[in-house]
Amino acid sequence: MIWLWTFLFPLCSAASDSLAVLNFFVGEVEVRKAEFWRKAVLGQKLARGDWVRTGKESRAEILLPDSSAVRLGENTLFQLKELKGARGTRLLRGRLWNNIRRLKAEYEVASPTAVAAIRGTVFRLDVAPDSTTIVWVYKGQVGVRPPPKPPWVRPGPRREVEGPKEVPPPVREVGVETWRKIVAEILVRERERMTVRRDGSAEKRAFAPEKEVEEWVRWNRKRDEILGLR
């Protein structure tokens, strides 16, 4: 019944040039600024470094400065890292829906096992308790690469790298050693999903968005329509 409650909250105006806005939430949602967690406030401004977490049967919607929207599912821990230039965020656990407008700078979501980078698209991420990350792309494309400093990488000299590497669908396994050696990214296109496991192995395959019946997906699509984000 979560979706019934969320539509009772009014829409706030677009975020300012320097701050994101907690546009609405339902359930147990907290924000941490500096060292303290406090109950979220509707319309609350969020800045670089702020954390947001949701409890059971809870959700939240954040508008970025360009009116792009990110939404948190239940039991999610999320951080805003950058608001100007490259939009950087962090998802340590839970679920995140992203509807990002065409940005002048790149937008990234970092999880414990992968970094998803785009310039304007619709995609979602799930981070499981074991840090497995799954990326679904509904519009546009997402470049997925290992975290910048995974535990298996030792410092070494900088080197020139090739452009994005495409792994063709419907199913393609990326072994642990291959994933560790990726220095650019793997492109995940519209109607594709990629799973990155804790051990570093990865898999990309096709999926059919029109056949999805999950309430989380339907709810986010409805929210996108209300905000005029398609």
N, C-alpha and C positions, 0 to 999 in steps of 0.2 A: 504493500500500500504506500510505499515511499513516494511514488510518482504523484499520487494525489495531493500530498502535502506540499511538494515543491512548487506547484503552480500557484499556491496561495501567496508566495513571496513576491513582492514587486520587483521589477527590473530597475537597477540603478543606471545612472548615466555612465557613459564610457569612462574608462580609467583615464587619469591625467597623464601628462607626458612622462612623469617620473615615478608614478605609483600604480600598482595593480590594485584591484578592488575585489573584496569578497562579496560577490554579487548576490548570492543567497546560500543558505545551507539548511539542512534538516538533520535532527538527531544530535549526537555528541560530536562537536567540532571545536578544536582548540587551536590557538595560534601562539607560537613562541617568538617573542622579540627579545633579543639578548639572552638572558638565562632562564626566563620564567615562562611557563605555560599558563595561559589564561583562556577562559571561555571566549569563543569567537563572538563578534558583534556584526550584525548585518550592515553592510556598507563599509566595513573596516578597510582602511588602506594598508596595503602590504608592500614592503620594500625589500631590497636586496638583502639576502641572508635570513629572511623570515621563514619559519617552518609552519606547516599546517598539518594537523592530523585528525583523522576521523575515527569514530568508534563503530560499534556494531550497528547495522541498519542506519548508517549515516551517509550523507553525501554533501558535497560542497562544489560551488562554481566560482571560478576566479576569472575576472576579465583583465587581460594584459593591457598595457598602455595603448596598443593599436586596436583594441576591442576584440582581439582574438580571445578565444575561450578555452580554458582547461577545466576539467571536472574530475573530482576525486570520488572514488567509490568508498565503500565501507572499509574500515581497518587499513587505512592508507596513511603513509608518512611521506610528505612532499616538501621540497624546499625551493624557494626562488633564489637563484644564484646571481643572475644578472637581469637588468631591465633595460639598459641602454646598450647599443651595439649588438653583440651576439646575445640572443636570449638564451640563458642557461638555466635549467631546472634540474632537480634531482628527485628521483622516485626510489625510495629504499624498500618499500613494500606496498602492496595493494594494487589498485587499478587507477588508470589515468586515461581520460579521453581528451584529445587535442584537436581543436579546429583552429588552425593557424592561417591567418591571412598572408598574402604575398608580402614578405618582409624584405627590407633592404639588407638586413643582416640575417644570419642563420639562426635557427632555433634548435636547441638541443635538449634532450632529456637523458640524463645519465642514471643508470641503474647499477647495482653491484657487479653485473656481468656484461653490460653492453652500453653503448652510447648510440642513441638514435638522433640523427641530424637532418633537418629539412629546411626549406625556404618558404613553405606554404602548402599545407595539405591537411587532410583529415586522417588521423590514425589513433590507435589506442595501444596502451602497454599494460601488461600484467606482470607483476613481480611476485613470485611465489615465496613461501617461507624459506625454501632452500636456495633462493636468489635466482632461480630460473626465470629468464625474461622472455616474454612473447610479444612480438610487435605485429599488429594487423594494420594494413594500409587500405583505406577506403577511397582516397583521392590523392593524386600526385605520387610522389615517391619519397622513400626514406633511406638514407644511408646508415647502415648499422656497422659498427666497428667495436673492437674490444675497448675496455676502459683505458684511460691514458697511462695509468701506472698499475697494471695487474701484477699480482704477487710473483708471477713467473718471469717477469721482464727485469733484466739488470740494466743499469745505466750504460750507455754506449754512445758512440759518435752519431751526430745527426747525418741523415742521408736523404737524397732525392727519392721521391716515391712516385709510383704510377698513379693514374687516376682511379676512379671507382671501379670495383670488380663486380660484374654481374654474374649471379648464379641462376641459371635458367630453371623455371618450373617444369613439371609439376612438383617433383620432389628432388632435392639435392642435399646430400649430407656434406657437412663441412667438418672434417676431423679436428681433433684437439690441436695437433701440430699445425695444421693449416690456419686455424683461427688465431693461434698465437703469433703467426708470422704476418697476419694482415696488418698493414700499416696505413692503408687508405680506408676503404669501406666496401661493404657489399650492398648493392642497390636492391631494395625491396620495393617493388612497384605496386600499383593499384591492383587489388584483388589477390595480393600475396601476403603471406604471414611468415615470420621467421622466429624460430625458437632458439635461444642461446642458453645452454645448460651451465650449471656451476662448474663442471669439469672442463669447460671451454669448447665442447662439441656443439655444433649448430646444425640447424635444418631449415630449409626454406621450401614452402609448398604453396600451391594455389588454394584459394577458398572462394566461396560464393556469397558475397554480402547479402544478396537478395533472399538467401535461404536462412539467414540467421534469425532465430526466434528468441534469443536471449533478451530478457527484459532490460538489462543494462544498456544494450545497444539501441533498442527501440526508444528508451527514455532519452538517451543522448541525441538521437536524431530529432526527436520532438523538440528538445531544448534548442538545437541548432536552428530549426525552423522558426521558433519564437524569436530568437535573436537576429534572424535574417542572415545566418551563416550557412551557406550551402555550398 
